[in-house]
Amino acid sequence: MRTEKEMMQLILDTAMEDERIRAVGMNGSRTNPNVSPDIFQDYDIVYIVKDVQSFIDDPGWIDVFGERLIMQTPDAMSLIPSESKDTFAYLMKFHDGNRIDLTLFPVERAAEWHGGDKLSIVLLDKDNILPTLDPPTDKDYQVQRPNQQLFDDCCNEFWWVSTYVVKGLWRQELIYAQDHLHVIRGMLMHMLSWRIGMEHDFAISVGKSGKHFKSLLDKQEWEALLETYADGSYQGAWQALDSMCQLFEQTALKVARQLELIYDTEESARVQQYHAHIRQLPLEAKAIY
């Protein structure tokens, strides 16, 4: 596996040798002072270039970065249409394990290359066209303190969508139920993030998809979270829903108490009673009540 020094040298040498590339920036985990380096970190690179289309028309230029295991060009995909109009990205995974996410950005908009991302640094600026940036910080990725409206919305979405889960389970539509379990898990993740934020004065990031939860939650919370992941059975889905509701409510009460917010216990009680009723409802039932 090529070292970080080798990869950075390759990225910069390629930029120096191509007159179309006028500047180079980097963002992502490698610029984050609060992230511990590991072997899976990507190189999130932006080349600020003249004539983006010329690079697209001659795709062989990226071969200089090494033999690829797989590549994706999201801006050329029709299955998941890109919103970008004048940029182009190459997501490249190499046989040696390294990965470069390389975005071509038009020089005409050089001042906007970082998109406001505070985890951005300038690696090369041939013409002094890039703005001066503050030292990188993950402040924008830190958990934000919720107000009453955000808290209410999270709780309401959790309990509302939970009724879709029980509907799917009664109908024996397991995939439908699992899909909506994933939706309410998103609300649970919000609530757990706020609980963690409280302990750190809302100056902490839980990482993408809550990847730091294992180290930030206490042992009991972590084990309870794992119980919310269902297996491929109806019984497992019901147990996952029960676990999710219990953990959500426990966490919501803690958040509400410490942040002086109001948690609607009557709403959650009504919905959980509904869950219990549907769970016992015969499959041949002609009415819910």
N, C-alpha and C positions, 0 to 999 in steps of 0.2 A: 504494500500500500504506500503510495507516494506521501511524503510528509507534508505538513502544512507549509513549510518553507518552500518546498518544491512546487506545490500547487499555486501558491501566491506568486512565485517567480514566473511560472508559466502564464498565469492570467495577465500579469503586468507586461511581460515580454511580448505577448501577442498583441496587446494594446499599443505598445511602443512601436511595433513594426508595421502596424496598419495605419496609414494616414487618415483613414476614415474615422478611426476611433480617437476622439479628442479628450475624453476624460473617463475615469473609472471610479465608481462608488461601490460601497458594500454595506449591507444591512443584515438583519437577522441575528441568530444566536451568537455568531462569532464576534459581534460587536457589543454584546451584552455583558457588562462586567459582573452581573449576578448569575451567570450561567457557567456551570462547571464543564469544561471541554470534554468531549468524548469522540469516539471513532465514527459516529453517525452524523456529526454536524455537517450541514451543507455549507457550500460557499455561495452565498446569495450576492451575486455580482450584477452591477448595472454598467453597461458600456454606453456612454453618451456619444452618438455617432452622427456622421453625415450620411444621408441617403440610406435609411433603414432598408428600403426595398432592395438595394444592391446586395445586401447580405442574404436576404431571403431568396433572391433569385439564384444565388450560388451557395447552396447549403453545405458544400464540401469544406468550406472554410473552418467549420467547427471540428474537423477531424484532428486538428492540432492538439486538442485537449486530451486525446487518448481514445482507446478502444472502448466503445460503449456497450454496456450490458442491455440497456434499454433507454429510450428517449421519448419524451412527450413534448409536443409543441401546442400548448393549449390555445394559442391564438389562431391556429389553423383548424381547430376541431369544430365539427358541426353538431356532435352529440351534446356538448356543453358549450354553447356559443360564448365567445369572449366579448367582454364589453370594451376592450381596448381597440382603439382605432388606428393609432400611429406608433404603437410599440409592438415588440415581438419577443417572445420568451422561448428559450431552449432549456428544458429540464433534462439534465443528462446524468445518468447513473453509469459509472465506469466499471470495468471488470476488476479493477484493483480495490473497489469498495468506495472510492471517493464519489462525491456528487457535486455538480455545479448547477445552480439555477441561474441562468444567464439571461438578462433582459436587455434588449436593444432599445435605446431611448433616443428620440430625435434631438439633435443639438439645438434646434430652434427653441426647445423648451427646457434647456439645460437647468435653469433655475428651479425647475419643479421636479428634478429627477428623483428626489427622495420621497415625494408624495406626503410630506409632513411627518414621516416616520422618524422619531427621535433616536432610533437605533440605527443611525446612518453615519458613515464616515467617508471621507474622500481619500482615495488611494492614489489617484493620478489626475492632474489637471494641466494639460499641455498649454492651454491658452488663458488660464486664469478666468474661466467663465462660470465656475461653480460658486454658489454662495458659501460664506463661512458658516459652519455649523457648530453648535454647542457640543460639548463632550456627550457621547451616547448615554442614554438613560432609558430604562424600561418603564418609566413613569406612566406612559400612556397604556401600558399593558397591565398595570396594577388594578386590583379589585377596587371598584368605586363604591363609596357608601351609598346605599339605597335610600331614597325618600319614601314617604308613605305610598305614593302612587306606584312606584316601581315594585315595592314589596307586595302591594295588593294585586298588581297585575301578575306577578309571578305565582302567587298563591292561587288566584282565580284560574289561571291557565293550567296549573297542576291539577286542581280538583275537577275542572271542567273536562279536560282531555282524559282523565282517569275513567270517566263514564264511557268513553269510546272503547277503552280496554276491556271493561266488563261486558260491553255489548258484543265485542268480538269473541270473547271467551264463551259466552252463552251460545252464540251462533256457531261455535266451533270453527271460527275463522282465525286460526292461530297466527298466521302471518300478519293479518290486520292488527290483531291484539299486540303482537310483538312490536310492530311499527309504531304504535301509539305509546307503548311502554318507553320507547326511545324518546318520544316527544316529552313526556313528563320527566324523564331522567334529565333532560336539559334544564328543566326548572329546578330539579333537585340540585343540580350542579351549581346553578346560580345561588341557591340558598346556602349550600355548603361553602361556596366562595365567600359569601358575605360573613358567614360565621368565622372563617379563617381571617378575613380582612379585619374583623373587630379586634382580634388578638394582636394584630400588627399595625394598628393605627392606619389601616387602609394604605399601607405602603409596601405591598407585596404582590407578586404575580403568582397565580397558581399554575401557570403554563398552559399551553394549548391543550384543549380537551382535558383539562385538569390533571395533566401528567405529573404534577408535583403533589397531588393529594396524599399519596402514601406517606410522605414525610411530613405533611402539614396537618393531617388529621390525627386525632388520638387513636389508639389501637382499637377501641370499641367502635368508633365511628367508621374506621376503615373496614373492619370486618362486617359492619352493618351495610356499608355501601356495596361490598362484594356480593352480599346476599340479594341485592336487587337485580342481579343479572340472571335471567331465566335460562333454563335449559330448553330443549325442544319438546316439552310436554305441556299439557294444559295445567296439570297440577303445579308444575314448576313456574308457569306464568302467573298463576294465582298467588303462589308464595312470593314471587318477586314483587308483585303489586302490593301485597301486604307489607313486605319489608320496606318498600319504597315509601308507602304512606306513613308508616311508623317513623322512619328516619326523617322524612320531610317535616312532619309535624313537630317532632322533637327539636329539630334544628330551627324551624320557623319560630317556635316559642322562645328559644334562646336569643335569636336575633331580635325579635320584637321586644323582649324584656330589656336587653342591653341598649338598644338604639331608640327606645321609647316609641315604638311603633305599635299599631293595633293589629292583632291577628284575629281573624274571624273564625273563632272556634265553632260557632254554630253552623257555618257553612261546611266546614270540614266534617263535622259530626253527621250532618244530613247526608253528605255524599258517601261517607263510610258505611252508614246504615243502608244506603242504596246498594253499595257493593255487596254487603252481606245478604241482602234480599235477592239480588240477581244470582248470586252464587248458589242459592238454594232453589231457584226457580226451575221447575221441571222443563225439559226440552220441548214437551208437547203443550206448554202453556199457551193459551189464546189471548192473555192479557198480562201486562206487567204486574198490575195490582187487581 
